[in-house]
Amino acid sequence: MGFRLPRVLNAKQLIRRSFLNANQVPKGSVAVYVGDESNMKRFVIPLSYLNQPSFQELLNQSEEEFGFDHPMGALTIPCREDAFLDLISCLNASC
């Protein structure tokens, strides 16, 4: 008998990683920036998430609202951080 940590904590542990070089992304992963222009946070997620319908919907909404031309030169998802973490938690748990 044990207890499980909330899914959000597990998601943060899986997608936020500390690297010696902040620009380094492990093979099979992609860095994304989440949040509004004044408060962007960088997350590293598995490439396989990009094929998930729920993640693609988030990307489509982002494209419709902001397009693909971003000053940071990286994949930018302008949504609330907690909404992004909820989605990633669901993908980790295969909701």
Backbone torsions as a table, in degrees:
resi	resn	phi	psi	omega
1	MET	NA	127.9	-179.2
2	GLY	-147.8	-175.7	177.7
3	PHE	-126.3	156.0	179.9
4	ARG	-107.9	141.0	174.7
5	LEU	-71.0	152.8	176.4
6	PRO	-56.4	147.3	-177.0
7	ARG	-59.5	-31.3	-178.5
8	VAL	-63.8	-41.3	177.9
9	LEU	-62.9	-41.9	178.2
10	ASN	-63.2	-40.1	179.6
11	ALA	-63.5	-43.6	179.6
12	LYS	-61.4	-41.0	-179.4
13	GLN	-65.7	-35.8	-177.6
14	LEU	-76.6	-34.3	-173.5
15	ILE	-103.4	-21.1	176.5
16	ARG	-99.0	118.7	-178.0
17	ARG	-126.8	148.6	176.4
18	SER	-97.5	128.4	178.3
19	PHE	-125.8	155.1	175.8
20	LEU	-61.8	-39.4	178.2
21	ASN	-110.5	119.1	-175.4
22	ALA	-63.2	-20.7	-179.6
23	ASN	-87.2	-5.4	-176.6
24	GLN	-78.4	132.8	176.7
25	VAL	-126.6	127.4	-179.2
26	PRO	-63.1	152.7	177.4
27	LYS	-57.6	137.0	-179.8
28	GLY	85.3	9.1	-179.5
29	SER	-128.8	167.3	177.2
30	VAL	-141.5	144.5	177.0
31	ALA	-91.9	136.4	175.5
32	VAL	-129.8	150.3	175.1
33	TYR	-107.8	132.3	-175.0
34	VAL	-124.3	137.4	176.1
35	GLY	124.6	-173.4	177.5
36	ASP	-87.7	170.9	-174.4
37	GLU	-57.1	-31.5	-177.1
38	SER	-83.7	-14.4	-174.9
39	ASN	-145.2	68.6	179.3
40	MET	-87.6	137.6	173.4
41	LYS	-120.5	142.5	-178.6
42	ARG	-95.9	132.0	176.3
43	PHE	-127.5	148.1	175.1
44	VAL	-112.4	120.2	-176.9
45	ILE	-124.3	156.5	175.9
46	PRO	-65.1	142.2	177.7
47	LEU	-58.0	-30.4	-177.8
48	SER	-60.2	-24.5	178.7
49	TYR	-64.8	-27.6	-178.1
50	LEU	-65.1	-20.6	179.3
51	ASN	-89.8	-8.5	-177.7
52	GLN	-75.4	133.5	-177.6
53	PRO	-55.7	-39.8	-178.7
54	SER	-67.6	-36.2	177.8
55	PHE	-72.1	-38.4	177.7
56	GLN	-63.6	-36.0	176.7
57	GLU	-63.1	-42.5	176.7
58	LEU	-61.3	-41.8	178.3
59	LEU	-65.5	-39.3	178.5
60	ASN	-64.1	-42.2	177.7
61	GLN	-62.7	-40.7	178.9
62	SER	-63.7	-43.8	179.4
63	GLU	-63.1	-44.3	-179.2
64	GLU	-61.8	-38.8	-176.0
65	GLU	-82.5	-38.4	-170.6
66	PHE	-124.8	-10.6	-177.6
67	GLY	73.2	-167.1	-177.0
68	PHE	-109.3	-2.8	-178.3
69	ASP	-86.3	101.1	-176.9
70	HIS	-118.3	136.8	-178.8
71	PRO	-64.4	-24.5	-179.0
72	MET	-78.3	-15.1	179.1
73	GLY	72.3	18.2	-179.5
74	ALA	-132.9	170.6	176.7
75	LEU	-64.6	119.7	-177.5
76	THR	-120.2	129.2	-179.8
77	ILE	-118.4	105.4	-176.4
78	PRO	-83.7	71.6	175.7
79	CYS	-131.9	170.7	178.4
80	ARG	-66.6	144.0	-179.4
81	GLU	-60.5	-41.6	-178.9
82	ASP	-65.2	-34.6	176.8
83	ALA	-67.0	-40.4	177.8
84	PHE	-63.7	-45.1	179.9
85	LEU	-64.5	-35.6	175.8
86	ASP	-62.5	-43.8	178.2
87	LEU	-62.5	-46.2	-180.0
88	ILE	-63.8	-39.0	177.7
89	SER	-61.4	-42.2	178.7
90	CYS	-64.0	-42.5	178.2
91	LEU	-64.9	-37.8	177.7
92	ASN	-64.2	-36.2	-178.4
93	ALA	-89.2	-1.5	-178.1
94	SER	56.9	52.0	178.3
95	CYS	-62.0	NA	NA
